[in-house]
Amino acid sequence: MDFDLPEDAAAVREGVLAIAGKYDQEYWSRCDAEKRWPEEVWRELVQGGWHSLAIPEEHGGAGQGLLELAVALEALAEGGAGGAASFMYLLTPAFGGLTIARHGTEEQKRAFLPGIAAGEIETCFAITEPDAGSNAMNISTQARRDGDEFVVTGQKIWISGVERADHLVLVTRTIPATEAKPRTNGFTVLLVDVARAVADGTLTYRPIPKLGTNTVASSMVFLDGVRVPANRVLGEVDRGFAVLWDILNPERILAAAGGVGSGGLVLRIACDYAAGRAPFGKPIGANQGIAFPLARIKAQLELARLMTYKAAWLWDRGRPCGSEANIAKLTAADAAWQAADRAFQTHGGMAYSLEYPVARMFRDARIAKNIPVAEELVLAHIAQHELGLPRSY
Ligand SMILES: Cc1cc2nc3c(=O)[nH]c(=O)nc-3n(C[C@H](O)[C@H](O)[C@H](O)COP(=O)(O)OP(=O)(O)OC[C@H]3O[C@@H](n4cnc5c(N)ncnc54)[C@H](O)[C@@H]3O)c2cc1C
């Protein structure tokens, strides 16, 4: 199947690269060290409308799609943000903007999309639970109907950005996993007003001390009788599985775009170092032992980019894209990790110095193989759906 890049993709790339280019690696290292959201960059993205590309024009966005979001995220990562870019494009533009644009009621679109486009509403997403990580079917956070409301009880883990979010896109079960037939039945996706739930004490969270990706916190979230109005159901009650896949596939595709961009950034940093460092009188990059692995990564990143764009293009047309999204995520995360690893090798001892950005990039690239979906689960999907092998779990 062939696909076309939209004509304005180049303009999106240039616009975001122009913003990214104003911020050097010292800025990103400082945000990381201070564990703070890159507010200055975020505000510039909002002002330019680069975060709301996929929101329909009548609600204040650019009326484009996931493909343009992927192009923007890739440019932000490649232009300097590295791993931080993925969170900036996933939390609000994708989990909130894209999901509500596709699945929201007219009332929900009016209530949320203009605010997201104006940078006044931010969102995050919660599916992972302590006892149901990769196995989303097994989540036990329960939403019980009570008149015009749902009452939610449960626990989520690793929820990124809840400390900033106005609304949480929350995956619940309205039919327990043990009773649902088929098991994909009984999911309900809710839009939870975080400030209100925090204020009445029904939602609390605790950041998890973590190795990296420090520009955003990731938290344990405790839900103890959170009340959510019935008009804040995204999609249909019990049939949230369809909404869920329209969150998880774009998440994989955007994570892939982030990997392609981050990999491109660290590859460039490695090449600059290889061109300048000359302990034996000629640049280390003249040695094939240094140059060839970097060249191979360049090829891998180009291929991962193509699959990322293809998956996004399919999603924008409402076509099945599960395998493409998984393959994009697998190959991009792997190429980004190889890039960070080879950049580390190319920097010799200096890779270990915190004065260079490579150590931070090395650390952040590694987690992309495990999240938002672990490599093994992606391979299991490909084995089953593309190779026709028996389901392994
Ligand atoms: C920094 C960070 C940010 C995150 N942000 C969010 C967020 O905002 N919202 C959210 O909901 N979640 C978030 N997550 C959670 C993330 O999506 C999960 O950690 C991820 O899906 C893996 O789940 P798990 O950690 O429970 O691993 P597990 O499911 O426990 O898996 C552990 C290992 O076993 C392997 N494994 C498991 N089952 C099988 C099988 N059947 N066959 C082969 N191998 C298997 C896995 O591949 C993995 O390598 C975040 C995680 C991190 C670390």
The ligand as an SDF file (V2000), in Angstrom:
LIG
                    3D

 53 58  0  0  0  0  0  0  0  0999 V2000
    8.4950    6.5290   32.3930 C   0  0  0  0  0  0  0  0  0  0  0  0
    7.1840    5.8240   32.2060 C   0  0  0  0  0  0  0  0  0  0  0  0
    6.0670    6.5390   31.8380 C   0  0  0  0  0  0  0  0  0  0  0  0
    4.8220    5.8860   31.7030 C   0  0  0  0  0  0  0  0  0  0  0  0
    3.7100    6.6260   31.4430 N   0  0  0  0  0  0  0  0  0  0  0  0
    2.4840    6.0220   31.4540 C   0  0  0  0  0  0  0  0  0  0  0  0
    1.2890    6.7910   31.3430 C   0  0  0  0  0  0  0  0  0  0  0  0
    1.3320    8.0250   31.2040 O   0  0  0  0  0  0  0  0  0  0  0  0
    0.0950    6.1470   31.4030 N   0  0  0  0  0  0  0  0  0  0  0  0
    0.0040    4.7920   31.5590 C   0  0  0  0  0  0  0  0  0  0  0  0
   -1.1160    4.2760   31.6100 O   0  0  0  0  0  0  0  0  0  0  0  0
    1.1160    4.0410   31.6580 N   0  0  0  0  0  0  0  0  0  0  0  0
    2.3580    4.6130   31.6230 C   0  0  0  0  0  0  0  0  0  0  0  0
    3.5040    3.8560   31.7520 N   0  0  0  0  0  0  0  0  0  0  0  0
    3.3930    2.3930   31.9060 C   0  0  0  0  0  0  0  0  0  0  0  0
    3.9260    1.5940   30.7150 C   0  0  0  0  0  0  0  0  0  0  0  0
    3.0410    1.7070   29.6370 O   0  0  0  0  0  0  0  0  0  0  0  0
    4.1490    0.1410   31.1740 C   0  0  0  0  0  0  0  0  0  0  0  0
    5.2330    0.1490   32.0770 O   0  0  0  0  0  0  0  0  0  0  0  0
    4.3970   -0.8020   30.0230 C   0  0  0  0  0  0  0  0  0  0  0  0
    3.2100   -1.0000   29.2880 O   0  0  0  0  0  0  0  0  0  0  0  0
    4.8990   -2.1670   30.4930 C   0  0  0  0  0  0  0  0  0  0  0  0
    4.0570   -2.6870   31.4870 O   0  0  0  0  0  0  0  0  0  0  0  0
    4.6970   -3.2340   32.8560 P   0  0  0  0  0  0  0  0  0  0  0  0
    5.6940   -2.2350   33.3300 O   0  0  0  0  0  0  0  0  0  0  0  0
    3.6210   -3.6220   33.7860 O   0  0  0  0  0  0  0  0  0  0  0  0
    5.4950   -4.5290   32.4250 O   0  0  0  0  0  0  0  0  0  0  0  0
    4.9820   -6.0680   32.5710 P   0  0  0  0  0  0  0  0  0  0  0  0
    3.6710   -6.2500   31.8740 O   0  0  0  0  0  0  0  0  0  0  0  0
    5.0780   -6.4790   33.9860 O   0  0  0  0  0  0  0  0  0  0  0  0
    6.1110   -6.8240   31.7310 O   0  0  0  0  0  0  0  0  0  0  0  0
    7.4360   -7.0220   32.2540 C   0  0  0  0  0  0  0  0  0  0  0  0
    8.2960   -7.6730   31.1660 C   0  0  0  0  0  0  0  0  0  0  0  0
    7.7330   -8.9460   30.8320 O   0  0  0  0  0  0  0  0  0  0  0  0
    7.4610   -9.0110   29.4370 C   0  0  0  0  0  0  0  0  0  0  0  0
    6.2120   -9.7640   29.2260 N   0  0  0  0  0  0  0  0  0  0  0  0
    5.0180   -9.5760   29.8530 C   0  0  0  0  0  0  0  0  0  0  0  0
    4.0960  -10.4250   29.3630 N   0  0  0  0  0  0  0  0  0  0  0  0
    4.7110  -11.1340   28.3870 C   0  0  0  0  0  0  0  0  0  0  0  0
    4.2880  -12.1510   27.4780 C   0  0  0  0  0  0  0  0  0  0  0  0
    3.0490  -12.6320   27.4750 N   0  0  0  0  0  0  0  0  0  0  0  0
    5.2040  -12.6440   26.5810 N   0  0  0  0  0  0  0  0  0  0  0  0
    6.4800  -12.1830   26.5710 C   0  0  0  0  0  0  0  0  0  0  0  0
    6.9260  -11.2210   27.4180 N   0  0  0  0  0  0  0  0  0  0  0  0
    6.0560  -10.7180   28.3000 C   0  0  0  0  0  0  0  0  0  0  0  0
    7.2880   -7.5650   28.9850 C   0  0  0  0  0  0  0  0  0  0  0  0
    7.5270   -7.4300   27.6190 O   0  0  0  0  0  0  0  0  0  0  0  0
    8.3140   -6.8650   29.8620 C   0  0  0  0  0  0  0  0  0  0  0  0
    9.5970   -6.9920   29.2560 O   0  0  0  0  0  0  0  0  0  0  0  0
    4.7520    4.4720   31.8670 C   0  0  0  0  0  0  0  0  0  0  0  0
    5.9120    3.7550   32.2160 C   0  0  0  0  0  0  0  0  0  0  0  0
    7.1060    4.4160   32.4020 C   0  0  0  0  0  0  0  0  0  0  0  0
    8.3180    3.6130   32.8190 C   0  0  0  0  0  0  0  0  0  0  0  0
  1  2  1  0
  2  3  1  0
  2 52  2  0
  3  4  2  0
  4  5  1  0
  4 50  1  0
  5  6  2  0
  6  7  1  0
  6 13  1  0
  7  8  2  0
  7  9  1  0
  9 10  1  0
 10 11  2  0
 10 12  1  0
 12 13  2  0
 13 14  1  0
 14 15  1  0
 14 50  1  0
 15 16  1  0
 16 17  1  0
 16 18  1  0
 18 19  1  0
 18 20  1  0
 20 21  1  0
 20 22  1  0
 22 23  1  0
 23 24  1  0
 24 25  2  0
 24 26  1  0
 24 27  1  0
 27 28  1  0
 28 29  2  0
 28 30  1  0
 28 31  1  0
 31 32  1  0
 32 33  1  0
 33 34  1  0
 33 48  1  0
 34 35  1  0
 35 36  1  0
 35 46  1  0
 36 37  1  0
 36 45  1  0
 37 38  2  0
 38 39  1  0
 39 40  1  0
 39 45  2  0
 40 41  1  0
 40 42  2  0
 42 43  1  0
 43 44  2  0
 44 45  1  0
 46 47  1  0
 46 48  1  0
 48 49  1  0
 50 51  2  0
 51 52  1  0
 52 53  1  0
M  END
$$$$
